[in-house]
Amino acid sequence: MQVASNQLAAQLQRGLRSLYTLHGDEPLLIQEAGDAIRAAARAQGYTERTVHLMTGAHADWSSVLASGASLSLFADRQLIEVRVPTGKPGKDGSVALQQLAEAADGNDSTLTLVVLPRLDMATQKSAWFAALDAHGVTVRIDPVDRKALPQWIAQRLQAQGQRVAAGEEGQRTLAFFADRVEGNLLAAHQEIQKLGLLHPPGELGFEQVESAVLNVARFDAFKLAEAVLAGQIARVQRMLDGLQAEGEAPVLVHWALAEDIRTLNRVRAAMDGGRPLPIALRESRVWGLKEKLVERVLPLLGNAQLARWLDDAHTVDGIVKGLKFPDWPADPWQALHQLAMKVARACAQPSR
């Protein structure tokens, strides 16, 4: 049974199930969801907890099955936690997870919690994941989108009795906070807690937040590519600077930007060949936020422009690998900046 992450608390109040599966890449939200399940389990008498970290091809899945089959000597009920950091349990793990899922039906002495990273669509269609979903509660933990981050911060502040000013001043404060912690939700949580220690409940001014919140933002190349397609020029600049400062490999940043340019070309070519846009997007494996961004920017872009970007991406690929080209910076980061800004400015144009 699929349950949205924001509905987990309500589901736990309605009644504890014997099998839960969490999957996602946001450590803070995974931890909080797991803590909520563990707390509910303790309240229901699941006082013994066993954790199995299953990594590598030779992970001992028999120990997991043995834990599930044995009754605790010290507690009436037990919680078995199975963590699979790679999201790929292998052949033995696949069989074991299916057996655990089937054994969970009607088992009120053992609660099983399976923790996984973010899974692609193919893995979510696997037999072992389908078994977990069919016999228990599955919760997908999505990261907080950049657009939703200010509201997320406001809600966390409110939970500890604090708030920003109303109106434009408060929005400015939240926007500043979001810029400082983007891509680093765990650090954002810590900065919010720090404000709770530094200041009493009530309203927080911009100066209080500015002086207290550290710049702990972390960026990844794929979020940068999304910002480029969204035409968020200032954010693109900030993310490029952050990625360079963090020591990210220019080749990965280039790959993310170039892949989106190639995707735009593939989708446009498919549409020019008579494919409807939804089918062209699906065939190019474009979904989620990226799907919405591509739908928005394609009408702004002509075939000649897309072809030039493809040539530019090829040029920057050479620069990243040490080659030099006329009219382009020799420094890889400057070349990446030029390419990203060229695309972002075009994507920022209003629809015609």
N, C-alpha and C positions, 0 to 999 in steps of 0.2 A: 504494500500500500504506500503510495507516494504521498508525502506530507511536506508542505512548504516549510522552510526553516522558521518563519515567523508564526507558524501554527503549531510548532512542536509543544510549546508550553500548554496550550489548550488540549492537545491530544493526551499529554501526560496526566492532566487533571481528570480526563474522562476515564482513564484506566490504563495501567501499565501493561504493555505487551511483553512477550518473552524474547523478542528479537528486534533489534534496531540496527540499521545500517546508516552511517554517515559518510558522505563523500563530497570532497571539496578541497580547495587549496588555500583557504584562508585560515591560518593557525588559530587566531583569536576566536573566530566564530565556531570552528570545529571544537575547540576547547570548551567554549561556553555551552554548546549543545550537548557535548559529552557530560559536562558537569551537571546539567539539568537532569539528564537521564540517570546519572549516578546518584544524585540526591533523591530523586523519586524512588530509585531502587532501595536505597538505605531506609527510607521511610516505610517501605513495604517489607522490611526484614531481610533484604539481601545484604548481609553484613560481611561476607567474605568476598574478596575480589582477586582474580587472577588475570594477569596481563601476558599475552603472547605476542611477541614481535616477530612477524614472519617475513624474513628477508632472504634472498638468495635462492638458488635452485635446489639446495639441499635442506630447506626448512623442514622441521619435524612436525608435520601436520598430525601425526598420530597422538602427540601430546595434547593437542587441542581437542581432538575427539575424545581422548581419555578424560580430560577435565570435564567435558560436557556430560560424559556418561557416569561419572562418579559423584557420589553425594559427599558433601563436606562433613568432616568429623567435628568441626567447631561451630558450624552455623547451619540453621535450617535451610537457608537459601544462599545461593552464590551468584556472583556476577562474573562472567567470563568475557574478557575484552580481547579482541583479535585485531591487531593492527597490521595492515599490509601496505607499507609505504610506497611500493612501486605500483600498486593497483593491478599487478599481474601475479595471481597466486600460482600459476603453473598448473600442470595436469593434476598432480596430487592435491594441490590446494583447491582446485575447482571442484573435485569430487568431495573433498572434506567440507567445503562451504555448503554444498548442496545437502550433504548429510546433516550438518548442523541446522540448516534451515528447516528441513523436514522434521528433525527431532524437536524443534521449538514448539510445534503445535501441541497445545495442551500441557506443556511442561511448566508448572508453576514453582519448581524448585530451582531452576536455572534461568538466568537472564543473560542473553548473549548480545554483546555490542561489537559490531564490526566497523572499523574505521579505515577509510580508503581516501586516496587523493582524488582530485577531479578526474572523472572518467569520460572518455570519448564515447560517441554514440555506438560504435561497434562493440565496445566493452559492455555498455549498458544493455545490449541485446544478447549477451552471452548467457549460457545456461545457468551458470553459478549465480550471476547477478539477478537473473529472472527469478531464481529460487528464493534468494534473500528477499526480494520485493514481494513475492507471492505469499510468503509465510510470516512476514513481519512488517515493520514500518521503515521505509526508506526516506531519508532526508537529504536533499541536495543542498549543500551550503555554497551559495553564490557569493562572490566578493561584492563589496559595496561599490557600486558604480560611482565614478567621479562626480557625476551630476547630482547623485543622491547623498554625497558625503557631507555637505553642510547640514542637511536635515538630520543625518545620523549623529553628527556631533551634537546638535541641539538637543536631540532626544537623550543622549547620554548625560549631558549636562543637567537636563531637567530631572533625570533619575537621581542625581545627587543634590538636588535642591538649588541648582544654579541655572541662570539663563543669561542671554545677551540682551542688549537693548532692542526695543521694538523698532521696526522700520528699517530705513536704509543703513543706519549705523550698525545695527545688529547683523544685517546681511553682509556688510563689509567685514565685520569681525569674523563671522563664520567662513567667509570666502578666504580670508587670510589664514585662518586655522587650517582649512582644507588644503591650501597650497603648501603649508608647512609639513603636512603629514601624509600627503597623497601616496598611495601604494604601500603604506606601512601601518596597517590597521592596529597591530599590536602596540606600536609606539603611540599611535593616536589615543588608544585606550589609556596608556600610562600618562600621557600629557593631560588628559581629562581628569584622571585621578589626582594628578599633581595640583591642578587648579582647585580641586576640592580640599586639598590640604593647605594651600596657600591662602585661600579666601573663604570667608563665611558664606552660607547660603544667601542667595539673592542675585542681584544683577551684576554681571561682569562688564566692565568697560573695555574698549579696544586696547587701551594702554596696558591694562592688566594682562590681557591675553598675549599681546605682543611681547611683553617683557618676560613672560613665563614659558611660552611654548617654543621648544627648540625646533630647528629645521631638521626633521627626521624623515623627510620624504624619500621614498625609493621608487625608482621607475624601472619599467621593463620595455624592451624594444617593441613588443606587440601593442602595448598601450600607447606608445609613441605613434605607431602606425595608425591607430584609431583616431588619435588627436589630429593627425595630418588630414585624414579623410573628413573629419568634422570641421576642418578649417579653423581650428583653435590656435591661432598664430602665437600668442603669448605663451600658451601652455607648451606648444611644440618647442619653443626656444628654451623654456625652463627645463623641459624633459631632456633635450639634447645636452644641455650643460650638466644636468644631473647624471646622465648616463656616462658622460665622459669623465666626470669627477669620481664616479664609482668604479671606474676601470672596466666598463663594459667593452667587449670586443667590437670594433667597428664593423667587422664582417657580419655579425649577428644583426646589428642595427640595419645595415644595408639590406640583408636578406629580408627582414620584415617589411621595409619600405618597398623593395623591388617586388616582393610577392604580391603586395596590394596593387601595384601598378600592373603586373601581369594579370591579376584577377580582373581588374577593370577592362583590360584589353580582351580577355577571354569572354567576359559577359557581353561586351559590346559586339564582338564578332558573332557570338551566338544569336544575339538579337537581330543583327543585320542579316543573318541567315534564316530569319523567320521564327526563331524560338521565342516564346513569350518570356517576359522578364522573370517570373517566379521559377519557371523551368530552367532558364539559363543560370539563375543563382544557385539552384539546387545542384545542377550538374557541375558547377564550379565549387561546390562544397562551401557555400557562403550562407551563414545563418546567424541568428542572434543580433547583437548590436551591429556587427559588420554588415549584415544584410540591409539594415535600415540606412546605414551610411552610404552604401553603394547605390541603393535606390534613390537617395537624395542627390548624389553628386553626378550620376551618369548623365542626366539631362543637361548639366552645365558643361560637359566636355565633348569636344569633337574628336573624330578619328585621327586627324592630323596631330592634335595636341597629345593624345594618348600615345601615338607612335613616337613622338619626340621624347616623351617621358621614358618610354622603353629604351630608346637610344641613350638617354641621360643615365638611366639605371645601369646600363652596360658600361658606360664610361666610368661611373663612380665605382663599379665593381673592380675595374682595372686600377683605379687610384687607391682603393683599399688594399689592393695586392701589390702596391709599390710602383705602378706605372705613372707616367705623366702625360697630360693632355693639354693642348692649347685652350685658353680661356677657362680653365678649371683650376681651382686651388690644388696644390700638391699635397696639402695636409688632408688626411682622410676625414677628420671631423668637420673641417671647413667644407669639404665637398658634400658630405652628408647633410650639413646644414643648408647648403645651396639647393640640393635636390628636395629636401623636405619642405623648405619654405616655398619653393616654386609650386609644388603640388598643393600645399596648404592654402596658399593665397588664392589659387584657382577654385579650390573647394569651398572657400569662404564667400565666394561671390553669391549674391542673391539669385534665386531662380529666375530664368528669363521666360 
